[in-house]
Structure formats: structure tokens, C-alpha cells
Amino acid sequence: MNVVGLELGPFAARCVLLSCAATGETLVVDPGFDPEAVIAALRERSLRPTALVLTHAHVDHAWGVATLKAAFPDAEVRLHDGDLALYSNLAGQSRMFGLPAPGVVPHDGLLRDGETLAFGRERMLVRHCPGHSPGHVVLIGEAAAGPLAVVGDVLFAGSIGRTDLWGGSLPRLLHSIRDVLYRLPDATRVIPGHGPETTIGAEKRGNPFARPLPEPAPGQNPDAAGCVG
């Protein structure tokens, strides 16, 4: 699997191109601002998008969907139903930041927790990780260099996603991080929606906002670990 990250627009949001080296089939993850730059990157590499996948539908991650769909009409627009309200209100989100309203195209299917997205000979697992937004998902797979997680705005290097926007929830976000992401191998490469890459191990060791829960003592009920009676 080939992985290309493009930091675009006024919020430096990362669009990720995940492509099969054998076939050129590609998942375009979070085509936000500067969609023409994404189109150019795809054509320069002779890549064929099969899906435009949104980790979530905040404007900086979804603004360019309609432009990409126009350029590659066979690419399916996919997102989780928890973010449909955000997706349908991209124009309103844009106005909040003084930005021009993008076009909005219908989605081609809803993402489900546990679904596998196939592109060429490659696969990415979809996991629902709400908290930053109600329908946030992460994509988990295996690249040539090892395990890989494209996490949108759930987890950052030394930080976590904000939860003060519509539908945000800090308890749900921390649950997503601890119950989904922190169960991945420590060597997992983490590609966030903003800022530098990191690894699961680095965040488990040093992220001050999302520390792992303590391991239960031998013989202790795991569900009771960390609970106060």
C-alpha cells in the first residue's frame, strides 16, 4: 500500500491517499480544501479513486468532496450516518468561518463499524470512533512498513480532538481512543487529520490527555478496573 498525505487549506487539514501499488485503485480520505491539488496529486501518480471516504464531515475534511466527485464520478462518497447532519450543512459550516459554500453531492453508501473497504489488493478496516463528532470513523490497515491507522481528528501527537463542536463528547472520545486505538499494536503508525504523525505506543506513553486505563490486578474483574465504588 502506498500512502500520501497532503496538508491543505487554511486549517492545514490532511487528505490521505491510500493506494494499491499493483492496481492504482485508491481511497481518498478527507478531501477538504484545495481539491484541485488533490486531483493533481492523483493524476500525477496515475491513481484511480474508488471511494472518497470521510473520517468525519467537518468542513475542513469534506469541503472538496463535490469537486472530487465531479472529476472522478465513479468514486463512491462514503461516510458514517452519525455525521449526515454535518455533511448536509457544509454550507452553514463554511459560513461560520467566512468561507465560500462548497457543493454537496449525495453519498453513495454509509460506513459501518467493522466494515472492510477494498481497493485493489488492499483492505482497510472501518471502526466507529465518536467523540470529536458523532459519526467519526478511523481506518486501520497494514502498509508495507507495518500497521497503519488513519485517525482523522480523534488522536493527535500529544493531544486529542476537540469536543466543543456540535455532537462532541469527551467521554465518548476517550472511550474511542482507549477501547479502539490503544488496543492496536504500539508500533502502529498514526496519521492524524492535523499535525505530525505519531505511533500508538508514543501516545500511550506520553499523551497527557488520554492516558491508558490501568491494567486490572490478577483476578480482578476487568470491567471494574478504574471504577470507584
C-alpha positions as CSV (number, residue, x, y, z in Angstrom):
1,M,0.0,0.0,0.0
2,N,1.2,3.5,-0.9
3,V,0.4,6.3,1.5
4,V,0.5,10.0,0.5
5,G,-0.5,12.8,2.9
6,L,-1.5,16.3,1.7
7,E,-1.9,19.2,4.2
8,L,-4.3,21.6,2.6
9,G,-6.3,24.7,3.2
10,P,-6.5,27.4,6.0
11,F,-6.6,24.7,8.8
12,A,-3.8,22.5,7.3
13,A,-6.1,19.5,7.3
14,R,-4.6,16.3,6.0
15,C,-6.1,14.5,3.0
16,V,-4.7,11.0,2.8
17,L,-4.3,8.9,-0.5
18,L,-4.2,5.2,0.2
19,S,-3.5,3.3,-3.0
20,C,-2.8,-0.2,-4.1
21,A,0.6,-0.4,-5.7
22,A,-0.5,-3.1,-8.1
23,T,-3.7,-1.6,-9.5
24,G,-3.7,2.1,-8.7
25,E,-7.1,1.9,-7.0
26,T,-7.2,4.5,-4.3
27,L,-9.1,5.6,-1.2
28,V,-9.2,9.4,-1.0
29,V,-9.6,10.1,2.7
30,D,-10.9,13.5,3.8
31,P,-10.7,15.7,0.6
32,G,-11.0,19.0,2.3
33,F,-9.8,22.3,0.9
34,D,-7.8,22.8,-2.3
35,P,-9.5,19.8,-4.1
36,E,-7.6,20.8,-7.3
37,A,-4.3,19.9,-5.5
38,V,-5.8,16.5,-4.6
39,I,-6.9,15.9,-8.2
40,A,-3.4,16.9,-9.5
41,A,-1.7,14.6,-7.0
42,L,-3.9,11.7,-8.1
43,R,-3.3,12.3,-11.8
44,E,0.4,12.8,-11.4
45,R,0.6,9.3,-9.8
46,S,-1.9,7.7,-12.3
47,L,-4.2,6.8,-9.4
48,R,-7.8,5.8,-9.8
49,P,-10.1,6.8,-6.8
50,T,-12.6,4.1,-6.0
51,A,-14.0,5.9,-2.9
52,L,-14.0,9.4,-1.3
53,V,-14.0,8.5,2.4
54,L,-14.8,10.9,5.2
55,T,-13.4,10.2,8.7
56,H,-15.9,12.9,9.6
57,A,-17.9,15.7,8.0
58,H,-16.4,18.8,9.4
59,V,-15.9,21.4,6.7
60,D,-12.0,21.2,6.7
61,H,-12.2,17.5,5.9
62,A,-15.2,17.4,3.5
63,W,-15.2,20.8,1.6
64,G,-13.8,19.3,-1.6
65,V,-16.0,16.2,-2.0
66,A,-18.2,17.6,-4.7
67,T,-15.2,18.7,-6.8
68,L,-13.5,15.3,-6.5
69,K,-16.8,13.6,-7.3
70,A,-17.1,15.7,-10.5
71,A,-13.6,14.8,-11.5
72,F,-13.9,11.1,-10.6
73,P,-17.7,10.2,-10.9
74,D,-17.1,6.5,-10.3
75,A,-15.6,7.2,-6.9
76,E,-18.2,6.4,-4.1
77,V,-18.8,9.1,-1.4
78,R,-18.8,7.2,1.9
79,L,-19.4,8.5,5.5
80,H,-21.0,7.3,8.7
81,D,-24.6,8.1,9.2
82,G,-23.8,9.8,12.5
83,D,-22.3,12.7,10.5
84,L,-25.0,13.1,7.9
85,A,-26.4,16.2,9.6
86,L,-22.9,17.8,9.4
87,Y,-22.4,16.7,5.8
88,S,-25.7,18.2,4.7
89,N,-24.8,21.5,6.4
90,L,-21.4,22.0,4.8
91,A,-22.6,25.4,3.6
92,G,-23.5,26.5,7.1
93,Q,-20.2,25.3,8.5
94,S,-18.4,27.3,5.8
95,R,-20.3,30.5,6.6
96,M,-19.2,30.2,10.2
97,F,-15.6,30.6,9.1
98,G,-16.3,33.2,6.4
99,L,-15.6,30.6,3.6
100,P,-17.4,30.1,0.3
101,A,-20.0,27.3,0.4
102,P,-19.0,24.1,-1.4
103,G,-21.2,21.9,-3.5
104,V,-22.8,18.9,-1.8
105,V,-23.4,15.6,-3.6
106,P,-25.4,12.7,-2.3
107,H,-23.5,9.9,-0.6
108,D,-23.1,6.5,-2.2
109,G,-23.3,4.5,1.0
110,L,-22.9,4.6,4.7
111,L,-19.9,3.3,6.6
112,R,-20.5,0.7,9.3
113,D,-18.3,-0.2,12.2
114,G,-16.4,-3.4,11.3
115,E,-16.8,-2.9,7.5
116,T,-13.8,-3.6,5.3
117,L,-13.0,-1.2,2.4
118,A,-11.3,-2.9,-0.5
119,F,-9.2,-1.1,-3.1
120,G,-7.2,-3.3,-5.5
121,R,-5.4,-5.9,-3.4
122,E,-5.5,-3.7,-0.2
123,R,-8.0,-3.5,2.6
124,M,-8.8,-1.0,5.4
125,L,-11.0,-1.8,8.4
126,V,-13.6,0.8,9.4
127,R,-14.0,1.5,13.2
128,H,-16.6,3.9,14.6
129,C,-14.8,6.3,17.0
130,P,-17.2,9.0,18.0
131,G,-16.4,11.9,20.4
132,H,-15.0,14.6,18.1
133,S,-18.1,14.2,16.0
134,P,-21.0,11.7,16.3
135,G,-20.1,9.7,13.2
136,H,-16.3,9.8,13.2
137,V,-14.5,6.7,11.9
138,V,-10.9,5.6,11.7
139,L,-9.4,3.4,9.1
140,I,-7.0,0.6,10.1
141,G,-4.8,-1.5,7.9
142,E,-1.4,-2.9,7.0
143,A,1.1,-1.0,4.9
144,A,4.5,-2.2,3.7
145,A,6.2,-0.7,6.8
146,G,3.7,-2.1,9.3
147,P,0.3,-1.4,10.8
148,L,-1.3,1.9,10.0
149,A,-4.2,3.9,11.4
150,V,-5.7,7.0,9.6
151,V,-7.5,8.6,12.6
152,G,-8.8,12.0,11.4
153,D,-9.3,14.2,14.5
154,V,-9.6,11.6,17.2
155,L,-6.0,11.5,18.3
156,F,-3.0,13.8,17.6
157,A,0.6,13.7,18.6
158,G,0.4,14.7,22.2
159,S,-3.2,15.8,22.1
160,I,-6.7,14.7,21.3
161,G,-9.6,16.1,19.1
162,R,-11.7,18.9,20.4
163,T,-15.1,18.1,21.8
164,D,-16.8,21.5,22.0
165,L,-18.3,21.4,18.5
166,W,-21.7,20.0,17.6
167,G,-22.1,16.4,18.8
168,G,-18.8,16.3,20.6
169,S,-18.3,14.3,23.8
170,L,-15.2,14.0,25.8
171,P,-16.2,10.7,27.5
172,R,-17.0,9.1,24.1
173,L,-13.8,10.4,22.6
174,L,-11.7,9.0,25.4
175,H,-13.6,5.7,25.1
176,S,-12.8,5.6,21.4
177,I,-9.1,6.2,22.0
178,R,-8.7,3.7,24.8
179,D,-11.1,1.0,23.5
180,V,-10.2,1.1,19.8
181,L,-6.9,2.9,19.1
182,Y,-5.0,1.9,22.2
183,R,-5.7,-1.8,21.5
184,L,-3.7,-1.6,18.3
185,P,0.0,-2.6,18.4
186,D,2.3,0.0,19.8
187,A,4.2,0.2,16.5
188,T,1.1,1.3,14.6
189,R,1.7,4.4,12.5
190,V,-0.9,7.0,13.3
191,I,-1.8,9.5,10.6
192,P,-3.9,12.3,12.1
193,G,-6.0,14.9,10.4
194,H,-3.7,17.7,11.5
195,G,-0.1,17.9,12.7
196,P,2.8,15.4,12.8
197,E,2.4,11.7,12.6
198,T,2.9,9.6,15.7
199,T,2.5,6.0,16.9
200,I,0.1,4.3,19.3
201,G,3.0,3.4,21.6
202,A,4.2,7.0,21.8
203,E,0.7,8.2,22.7
204,K,0.1,5.6,25.3
205,R,3.3,6.5,26.9
206,G,3.1,10.3,26.7
207,N,-0.2,11.7,25.7
208,P,-1.4,13.8,28.8
209,F,-5.0,14.0,27.6
210,A,-5.6,10.3,27.0
211,R,-3.7,8.0,29.4
212,P,-4.4,4.3,29.2
213,L,-6.6,2.9,31.9
214,P,-4.6,0.9,34.5
215,E,-4.4,-2.9,33.9
216,P,-6.6,-4.8,36.3
217,A,-4.8,-6.7,39.0
218,P,-4.6,-10.5,38.7
219,G,-8.1,-12.0,39.5
220,Q,-9.8,-8.6,39.3
221,N,-12.8,-8.2,37.1
222,P,-11.5,-6.2,34.1
223,D,-14.8,-4.2,33.9
224,A,-14.1,-2.9,37.5
225,A,-10.7,-1.6,36.7
226,G,-10.5,2.1,37.4
227,C,-14.0,2.2,38.9
228,V,-14.8,4.0,42.2
229,G,-17.3,2.2,44.4
